[in-house]
Structure formats: C-alpha cells, structure tokens
C-alpha cells in the first residue's frame, strides 16, 4: 500500500471521539444521560465505565484489522463503544463477538430497533447493549460530552 492510502485509511476509521475518564461513571448514568434504552444487561447498570469511543460502524467494520480494533478501546475495555450509522445492530456485535477484548457497553445509533441475534450475542458475551435515540450524530456526541463533562 502507498503511504498516502495508509494515511487515508487511518483518517477514515479514526474514532469521531475517544475519551478516558478521570473517575468512573456508572453505566446506568451514561445510558440515562444520552437517552438510550437498554436491550441487554440490565443487571449491569451499576458497573463502571472508564471511557468511551464513538465510531462510524460501517467504516470500522470494513477498514479495521485486528490490531487496529484494539486501539478503539483506549486505555481500558471498561468503556462504552458507541457505533453510529447502524442498520440492524448485528455487525457491531459480530465484531465484539470475535474480539478477545469486550467493552462493558455497546450503544448502537442510527436504527429504531435491533435484530434479536444482536441482543443474544450481547447476552452471551456479557456485554451491555443499548440503543441510542434517533437523533443527529452531533447531538448524540453533545449528549455524551454533557454526561461525561465532570468525569
């Protein structure tokens, strides 16, 4: 691959936002703060998050390779991975299913419902799964920034 193409790929899959928290945030507070709805893992709402990553699901699924996928976890896998531009919710959960690292919470954005298989994969992997409201991506990021402002 040419150096130009490699730079293009890195920029294309770069997370829209990645943040490490100075102090833990309960998963339930994060979910409530962004207006999401829990689909799996209701028993884990008291678990702590130590960061979040927002990324375009289509670009991530197509372009990320094994070692690149780990970079979206930042310093801790105890984080929320927010996938935007989701169709039926299966692709992000397949990526999580085959990865040895598992986030604490997966939030899907861009759909009004998630395929039952995605919910089942979250349950099997012991990962919380939530669906974000159908709002503009920047509005969602603003909500995430607001709920994580003090952490």
ROKE-953523 format. One line per field, with one value per residue (C-alpha): residue number from 1; residue in one letter; x, y, z. Coordinates in Angstrom, 1 decimal. Layout:
N
i [NUM:...]
aa [a:...]
c1 [X:...]
c2 [Y:...]
c3 [Z:...]
This chain:
151
i [1:2:3:4:5:6:7:8:9:10:11:12:13:14:15:16:17:18:19:20:21:22:23:24:25:26:27:28:29:30:31:32:33:34:35:36:37:38:39:40:41:42:43:44:45:46:47:48:49:50:51:52:53:54:55:56:57:58:59:60:61:62:63:64:65:66:67:68:69:70:71:72:73:74:75:76:77:78:79:80:81:82:83:84:85:86:87:88:89:90:91:92:93:94:95:96:97:98:99:100:101:102:103:104:105:106:107:108:109:110:111:112:113:114:115:116:117:118:119:120:121:122:123:124:125:126:127:128:129:130:131:132:133:134:135:136:137:138:139:140:141:142:143:144:145:146:147:148:149:150:151]
aa [x:x:x:x:x:x:x:x:x:x:x:x:x:x:x:x:x:x:x:x:x:x:x:x:x:x:x:x:x:x:x:x:x:x:x:x:x:x:x:x:x:x:x:x:x:x:x:x:x:x:x:x:x:x:x:x:x:x:x:x:x:x:x:x:x:x:x:x:x:x:x:x:x:x:x:x:x:x:x:x:x:x:x:x:x:x:x:x:x:x:x:x:x:x:x:x:x:x:x:x:x:x:x:x:x:x:x:x:x:x:x:x:x:x:x:x:x:x:x:x:x:x:x:x:x:x:x:x:x:x:x:x:x:x:x:x:x:x:x:x:x:x:x:x:x:x:x:x:x:x:x]
c1 [0.0:1.2:1.8:-1.0:-3.5:-2.4:-3.0:-6.4:-7.4:-6.3:-8.2:-11.3:-11.6:-10.4:-12.9:-15.2:-14.5:-12.4:-12.2:-10.7:-12.4:-10.6:-13.1:-15.5:-19.1:-21.9:-23.1:-26.7:-25.9:-24.3:-27.2:-29.8:-27.8:-27.8:-31.4:-30.6:-32.7:-31.1:-31.7:-29.4:-27.5:-30.0:-28.2:-25.0:-26.3:-24.1:-20.9:-18.4:-17.2:-13.7:-14.1:-16.0:-15.3:-17.7:-17.1:-18.8:-19.8:-19.6:-16.1:-14.9:-16.3:-14.9:-11.5:-10.3:-8.0:-7.3:-4.6:-6.3:-9.6:-7.8:-7.0:-10.6:-10.5:-8.1:-6.7:-9.5:-12.0:-14.4:-15.8:-18.8:-18.3:-20.9:-21.4:-23.1:-24.8:-26.0:-28.5:-29.9:-27.3:-25.7:-22.4:-21.1:-22.0:-20.3:-17.1:-17.4:-18.1:-14.9:-12.7:-10.9:-11.4:-15.0:-16.4:-18.6:-21.3:-22.2:-24.5:-25.9:-27.1:-29.0:-31.7:-35.1:-34.7:-32.0:-32.1:-32.7:-29.4:-27.5:-29.2:-28.5:-24.8:-24.6:-26.1:-23.7:-20.7:-21.9:-21.9:-24.5:-26.3:-28.3:-30.0:-29.5:-32.3:-32.6:-31.0:-28.3:-24.9:-23.5:-26.5:-25.6:-22.0:-23.1:-25.2:-22.2:-20.0:-22.6:-22.9:-19.2:-18.2:-17.2:-15.5]
c2 [0.0:3.5:5.9:8.1:5.3:4.2:7.7:7.8:4.6:5.8:9.0:7.2:4.9:7.4:7.5:10.5:10.8:8.9:9.9:8.4:9.4:10.8:9.0:6.1:6.7:4.2:2.7:3.4:7.1:7.2:5.4:7.7:10.8:10.1:9.0:5.4:2.3:-0.9:-4.0:-6.4:-6.3:-4.5:-6.2:-4.3:-0.7:-0.2:-1.3:1.5:2.9:4.4:5.9:5.9:5.8:6.9:5.5:5.0:1.4:0.9:2.4:0.5:-2.9:-2.5:-1.0:-2.1:-5.0:-7.0:-4.8:-1.6:-2.7:-2.7:1.0:1.9:0.6:3.3:2.6:0.4:-2.0:-1.0:1.6:2.4:1.8:3.9:2.7:5.2:4.6:1.2:-0.8:-3.7:-3.9:-7.2:-6.0:-4.2:-7.2:-9.6:-7.5:-7.6:-11.4:-12.2:-9.8:-11.1:-7.6:-6.8:-3.4:-3.0:-1.3:-1.2:1.6:1.5:4.6:5.0:2.5:2.2:-1.5:-4.1:-7.6:-10.3:-12.0:-8.9:-8.9:-12.6:-12.0:-9.3:-11.6:-14.4:-12.1:-10.5:-7.0:-4.4:-3.4:-0.2:1.7:5.4:7.8:8.5:12.0:13.7:12.2:15.6:15.9:12.4:13.4:16.6:14.5:12.2:15.2:16.6:13.4:12.9:16.5:16.0:12.6]
c3 [0.0:-0.7:2.2:1.0:1.1:4.6:5.9:4.2:5.8:9.3:8.9:7.5:10.5:13.2:16.0:16.0:19.7:22.2:25.9:29.0:32.3:35.3:37.6:36.9:35.7:36.2:33.0:34.0:34.4:31.0:29.3:31.0:30.2:26.5:26.5:25.4:26.0:27.5:25.4:27.3:30.6:32.8:35.7:34.9:35.3:38.4:36.7:36.0:32.7:32.4:28.9:25.7:21.9:19.2:15.8:12.4:12.4:8.6:8.3:11.4:10.2:6.7:7.5:11.0:11.2:14.4:16.0:14.9:16.6:19.9:19.6:19.9:23.4:24.5:28.0:29.2:27.8:30.6:28.4:26.1:22.4:20.5:16.9:14.6:11.3:12.4:10.3:12.3:15.0:14.1:12.6:15.8:17.9:15.5:15.7:19.5:19.5:17.6:19.6:22.7:24.2:25.2:26.1:29.1:27.0:23.3:22.2:18.6:16.9:13.6:14.0:15.8:16.6:16.8:15.5:18.2:17.2:18.3:21.7:22.1:21.2:23.8:26.4:25.6:25.7:29.0:27.3:27.9:24.7:24.4:21.6:21.3:20.3:16.6:16.7:14.7:15.4:16.6:19.0:20.4:20.8:22.6:25.0:25.6:26.3:28.7:30.7:30.8:31.4:35.1:34.8]
